[in-house]
Amino acid sequence: MSRFDDLNFIVIEGRLTKNPILRDFKNNNCVSTLNIAVNSSYKGKDASYVQEVGFFDVEVWNNAARACNQYLTKGCKIRVKGSLKLKKWENQDGSKKSKAYIKAENVEFFSNEVKNQSDEKGETKGEIEASLGINLSPVF
């Protein structure tokens, strides 16, 4: 058995394709669903570069979810660190379905994106972090 058998860690950087969606639960937990577009390119057979876009669903929980919902909007650039998860369910017709998503452990807001949002609300980054009890980990 290798030391990488149980490794499940992913880092992606991209832009939100729509505003975060926040769901509150009765037990004071909440989850924010983010949809991220990630650009990549590779060299094709004719030596020209081919552009691709991948779309990823991300779940962010509790204080980080509230921060994402409050300060991020469609088009904001973020970096997500987390693990890959698989949801499985059965449809009403009995067919089995599954979907991969990323469970975020850390969401980093790019500094200019946080600044633009906080300027509109009259808050500094430090005030945002203090009110939510989290570190926004901006990328410079």
ChimeraX commands (.cxc) that place a marker at each C-alpha (Angstrom):
marker #1 position 0.00,0.00,0.00 radius 0.5
marker #1 position 1.40,3.39,-0.98 radius 0.5
marker #1 position 1.28,6.52,1.17 radius 0.5
marker #1 position -0.99,8.15,-1.46 radius 0.5
marker #1 position -3.80,5.58,-1.29 radius 0.5
marker #1 position -6.00,7.84,0.82 radius 0.5
marker #1 position -5.01,11.18,-0.69 radius 0.5
marker #1 position -8.03,13.29,-1.63 radius 0.5
marker #1 position -7.09,16.95,-2.02 radius 0.5
marker #1 position -7.98,19.40,-4.76 radius 0.5
marker #1 position -7.10,23.03,-5.46 radius 0.5
marker #1 position -8.90,24.99,-8.17 radius 0.5
marker #1 position -8.90,28.64,-9.13 radius 0.5
marker #1 position -11.59,30.22,-11.26 radius 0.5
marker #1 position -14.55,32.57,-11.47 radius 0.5
marker #1 position -18.07,32.18,-10.14 radius 0.5
marker #1 position -20.60,31.49,-12.89 radius 0.5
marker #1 position -23.47,32.75,-10.72 radius 0.5
marker #1 position -24.09,34.25,-7.30 radius 0.5
marker #1 position -23.61,31.88,-4.32 radius 0.5
marker #1 position -26.75,30.14,-3.04 radius 0.5
marker #1 position -27.02,29.98,0.77 radius 0.5
marker #1 position -29.21,27.43,2.58 radius 0.5
marker #1 position -29.77,27.68,6.35 radius 0.5
marker #1 position -30.63,24.64,8.46 radius 0.5
marker #1 position -32.53,24.44,11.77 radius 0.5
marker #1 position -29.39,23.48,13.71 radius 0.5
marker #1 position -27.67,26.84,12.87 radius 0.5
marker #1 position -25.52,25.23,10.17 radius 0.5
marker #1 position -25.59,26.57,6.64 radius 0.5
marker #1 position -24.14,25.67,3.27 radius 0.5
marker #1 position -23.33,27.87,0.29 radius 0.5
marker #1 position -23.24,26.34,-3.17 radius 0.5
marker #1 position -20.73,27.86,-5.58 radius 0.5
marker #1 position -20.39,27.15,-9.28 radius 0.5
marker #1 position -16.89,27.82,-10.63 radius 0.5
marker #1 position -15.57,28.00,-14.20 radius 0.5
marker #1 position -11.90,27.06,-14.58 radius 0.5
marker #1 position -10.01,27.81,-17.80 radius 0.5
marker #1 position -7.21,25.61,-19.11 radius 0.5
marker #1 position -5.37,25.13,-22.38 radius 0.5
marker #1 position -3.23,22.54,-24.08 radius 0.5
marker #1 position -1.26,22.29,-27.27 radius 0.5
marker #1 position -3.25,20.58,-30.02 radius 0.5
marker #1 position -2.04,18.32,-32.81 radius 0.5
marker #1 position -1.33,21.28,-35.11 radius 0.5
marker #1 position 0.76,23.02,-32.40 radius 0.5
marker #1 position -1.92,25.64,-31.73 radius 0.5
marker #1 position -3.36,26.08,-28.25 radius 0.5
marker #1 position -6.84,24.77,-27.51 radius 0.5
marker #1 position -8.84,26.49,-24.76 radius 0.5
marker #1 position -11.14,24.50,-22.48 radius 0.5
marker #1 position -13.47,25.45,-19.66 radius 0.5
marker #1 position -14.34,23.10,-16.79 radius 0.5
marker #1 position -17.29,23.70,-14.49 radius 0.5
marker #1 position -17.19,22.62,-10.84 radius 0.5
marker #1 position -19.76,22.61,-8.04 radius 0.5
marker #1 position -18.45,23.54,-4.59 radius 0.5
marker #1 position -20.05,23.29,-1.13 radius 0.5
marker #1 position -18.84,25.69,1.58 radius 0.5
marker #1 position -20.11,25.33,5.17 radius 0.5
marker #1 position -21.01,27.63,8.07 radius 0.5
marker #1 position -18.99,30.88,8.62 radius 0.5
marker #1 position -17.12,30.51,5.34 radius 0.5
marker #1 position -20.47,29.94,3.60 radius 0.5
marker #1 position -21.87,33.14,5.08 radius 0.5
marker #1 position -18.76,35.07,3.97 radius 0.5
marker #1 position -19.05,33.72,0.42 radius 0.5
marker #1 position -22.73,34.59,0.28 radius 0.5
marker #1 position -22.16,38.09,1.65 radius 0.5
marker #1 position -19.06,39.14,-0.31 radius 0.5
marker #1 position -18.93,37.13,-3.54 radius 0.5
marker #1 position -20.95,37.66,-6.70 radius 0.5
marker #1 position -21.01,36.24,-10.19 radius 0.5
marker #1 position -17.63,36.79,-11.88 radius 0.5
marker #1 position -15.54,36.98,-8.68 radius 0.5
marker #1 position -12.23,35.13,-8.85 radius 0.5
marker #1 position -11.52,32.67,-6.02 radius 0.5
marker #1 position -9.28,29.76,-5.11 radius 0.5
marker #1 position -10.81,26.70,-3.44 radius 0.5
marker #1 position -8.93,24.04,-1.47 radius 0.5
marker #1 position -10.84,20.96,-0.43 radius 0.5
marker #1 position -11.68,17.36,-1.16 radius 0.5
marker #1 position -13.64,15.60,-3.87 radius 0.5
marker #1 position -16.94,14.06,-2.71 radius 0.5
marker #1 position -19.58,11.96,-4.42 radius 0.5
marker #1 position -23.33,12.30,-3.87 radius 0.5
marker #1 position -25.44,9.25,-4.75 radius 0.5
marker #1 position -29.20,9.07,-4.98 radius 0.5
marker #1 position -32.03,7.20,-6.61 radius 0.5
marker #1 position -34.56,8.98,-8.83 radius 0.5
marker #1 position -38.30,8.43,-8.56 radius 0.5
marker #1 position -38.10,6.11,-11.58 radius 0.5
marker #1 position -35.57,3.93,-9.69 radius 0.5
marker #1 position -32.51,4.94,-11.72 radius 0.5
marker #1 position -29.34,5.51,-9.73 radius 0.5
marker #1 position -27.53,8.83,-10.09 radius 0.5
marker #1 position -24.30,10.30,-8.78 radius 0.5
marker #1 position -22.53,13.63,-8.95 radius 0.5
marker #1 position -19.03,14.69,-7.96 radius 0.5
marker #1 position -18.52,17.99,-6.13 radius 0.5
marker #1 position -15.84,19.73,-4.08 radius 0.5
marker #1 position -16.28,20.13,-0.31 radius 0.5
marker #1 position -14.32,23.29,0.46 radius 0.5
marker #1 position -11.97,23.43,3.42 radius 0.5
marker #1 position -10.69,26.89,2.48 radius 0.5
marker #1 position -11.91,29.58,0.09 radius 0.5
marker #1 position -9.49,32.35,-0.80 radius 0.5
marker #1 position -10.93,35.60,-2.11 radius 0.5
marker #1 position -8.66,37.53,-4.44 radius 0.5
marker #1 position -7.78,40.81,-2.74 radius 0.5
marker #1 position -9.21,43.09,-5.41 radius 0.5
marker #1 position -12.52,41.18,-5.38 radius 0.5
marker #1 position -12.88,41.48,-1.58 radius 0.5
marker #1 position -11.83,45.15,-1.69 radius 0.5
marker #1 position -14.46,45.98,-4.31 radius 0.5
marker #1 position -17.19,44.31,-2.24 radius 0.5
marker #1 position -16.07,45.81,1.09 radius 0.5
marker #1 position -15.72,49.33,-0.36 radius 0.5
marker #1 position -19.39,49.24,-1.38 radius 0.5
marker #1 position -20.40,48.26,2.16 radius 0.5
marker #1 position -17.91,50.62,3.88 radius 0.5
marker #1 position -16.07,47.76,5.63 radius 0.5
marker #1 position -12.40,46.90,5.74 radius 0.5
marker #1 position -11.05,43.37,5.30 radius 0.5
marker #1 position -10.23,43.27,9.04 radius 0.5
marker #1 position -13.79,44.24,9.96 radius 0.5
marker #1 position -15.18,41.54,7.68 radius 0.5
marker #1 position -12.90,38.90,9.23 radius 0.5
marker #1 position -13.74,40.00,12.80 radius 0.5
marker #1 position -17.51,40.00,12.22 radius 0.5
marker #1 position -17.45,36.50,10.71 radius 0.5
marker #1 position -14.71,35.02,12.88 radius 0.5
marker #1 position -12.72,33.78,9.89 radius 0.5
marker #1 position -9.58,34.58,7.88 radius 0.5
marker #1 position -10.46,35.49,4.31 radius 0.5
marker #1 position -6.95,34.51,3.12 radius 0.5
marker #1 position -6.76,36.99,0.25 radius 0.5
marker #1 position -4.42,36.22,-2.63 radius 0.5
marker #1 position -2.18,39.13,-3.68 radius 0.5
marker link #1:1,2 radius 0.2
marker link #1:2,3 radius 0.2
marker link #1:3,4 radius 0.2
marker link #1:4,5 radius 0.2
marker link #1:5,6 radius 0.2
marker link #1:6,7 radius 0.2
marker link #1:7,8 radius 0.2
marker link #1:8,9 radius 0.2
marker link #1:9,10 radius 0.2
marker link #1:10,11 radius 0.2
marker link #1:11,12 radius 0.2
marker link #1:12,13 radius 0.2
marker link #1:13,14 radius 0.2
marker link #1:14,15 radius 0.2
marker link #1:15,16 radius 0.2
marker link #1:16,17 radius 0.2
marker link #1:17,18 radius 0.2
marker link #1:18,19 radius 0.2
marker link #1:19,20 radius 0.2
marker link #1:20,21 radius 0.2
marker link #1:21,22 radius 0.2
marker link #1:22,23 radius 0.2
marker link #1:23,24 radius 0.2
marker link #1:24,25 radius 0.2
marker link #1:25,26 radius 0.2
marker link #1:26,27 radius 0.2
marker link #1:27,28 radius 0.2
marker link #1:28,29 radius 0.2
marker link #1:29,30 radius 0.2
marker link #1:30,31 radius 0.2
marker link #1:31,32 radius 0.2
marker link #1:32,33 radius 0.2
marker link #1:33,34 radius 0.2
marker link #1:34,35 radius 0.2
marker link #1:35,36 radius 0.2
marker link #1:36,37 radius 0.2
marker link #1:37,38 radius 0.2
marker link #1:38,39 radius 0.2
marker link #1:39,40 radius 0.2
marker link #1:40,41 radius 0.2
marker link #1:41,42 radius 0.2
marker link #1:42,43 radius 0.2
marker link #1:43,44 radius 0.2
marker link #1:44,45 radius 0.2
marker link #1:45,46 radius 0.2
marker link #1:46,47 radius 0.2
marker link #1:47,48 radius 0.2
marker link #1:48,49 radius 0.2
marker link #1:49,50 radius 0.2
marker link #1:50,51 radius 0.2
marker link #1:51,52 radius 0.2
marker link #1:52,53 radius 0.2
marker link #1:53,54 radius 0.2
marker link #1:54,55 radius 0.2
marker link #1:55,56 radius 0.2
marker link #1:56,57 radius 0.2
marker link #1:57,58 radius 0.2
marker link #1:58,59 radius 0.2
marker link #1:59,60 radius 0.2
marker link #1:60,61 radius 0.2
marker link #1:61,62 radius 0.2
marker link #1:62,63 radius 0.2
marker link #1:63,64 radius 0.2
marker link #1:64,65 radius 0.2
marker link #1:65,66 radius 0.2
marker link #1:66,67 radius 0.2
marker link #1:67,68 radius 0.2
marker link #1:68,69 radius 0.2
marker link #1:69,70 radius 0.2
marker link #1:70,71 radius 0.2
marker link #1:71,72 radius 0.2
marker link #1:72,73 radius 0.2
marker link #1:73,74 radius 0.2
marker link #1:74,75 radius 0.2
marker link #1:75,76 radius 0.2
marker link #1:76,77 radius 0.2
marker link #1:77,78 radius 0.2
marker link #1:78,79 radius 0.2
marker link #1:79,80 radius 0.2
marker link #1:80,81 radius 0.2
marker link #1:81,82 radius 0.2
marker link #1:82,83 radius 0.2
marker link #1:83,84 radius 0.2
marker link #1:84,85 radius 0.2
marker link #1:85,86 radius 0.2
marker link #1:86,87 radius 0.2
marker link #1:87,88 radius 0.2
marker link #1:88,89 radius 0.2
marker link #1:89,90 radius 0.2
marker link #1:90,91 radius 0.2
marker link #1:91,92 radius 0.2
marker link #1:92,93 radius 0.2
marker link #1:93,94 radius 0.2
marker link #1:94,95 radius 0.2
marker link #1:95,96 radius 0.2
marker link #1:96,97 radius 0.2
marker link #1:97,98 radius 0.2
marker link #1:98,99 radius 0.2
marker link #1:99,100 radius 0.2
marker link #1:100,101 radius 0.2
marker link #1:101,102 radius 0.2
marker link #1:102,103 radius 0.2
marker link #1:103,104 radius 0.2
marker link #1:104,105 radius 0.2
marker link #1:105,106 radius 0.2
marker link #1:106,107 radius 0.2
marker link #1:107,108 radius 0.2
marker link #1:108,109 radius 0.2
marker link #1:109,110 radius 0.2
marker link #1:110,111 radius 0.2
marker link #1:111,112 radius 0.2
marker link #1:112,113 radius 0.2
marker link #1:113,114 radius 0.2
marker link #1:114,115 radius 0.2
marker link #1:115,116 radius 0.2
marker link #1:116,117 radius 0.2
marker link #1:117,118 radius 0.2
marker link #1:118,119 radius 0.2
marker link #1:119,120 radius 0.2
marker link #1:120,121 radius 0.2
marker link #1:121,122 radius 0.2
marker link #1:122,123 radius 0.2
marker link #1:123,124 radius 0.2
marker link #1:124,125 radius 0.2
marker link #1:125,126 radius 0.2
marker link #1:126,127 radius 0.2
marker link #1:127,128 radius 0.2
marker link #1:128,129 radius 0.2
marker link #1:129,130 radius 0.2
marker link #1:130,131 radius 0.2
marker link #1:131,132 radius 0.2
marker link #1:132,133 radius 0.2
marker link #1:133,134 radius 0.2
marker link #1:134,135 radius 0.2
marker link #1:135,136 radius 0.2
marker link #1:136,137 radius 0.2
marker link #1:137,138 radius 0.2
marker link #1:138,139 radius 0.2
marker link #1:139,140 radius 0.2
view
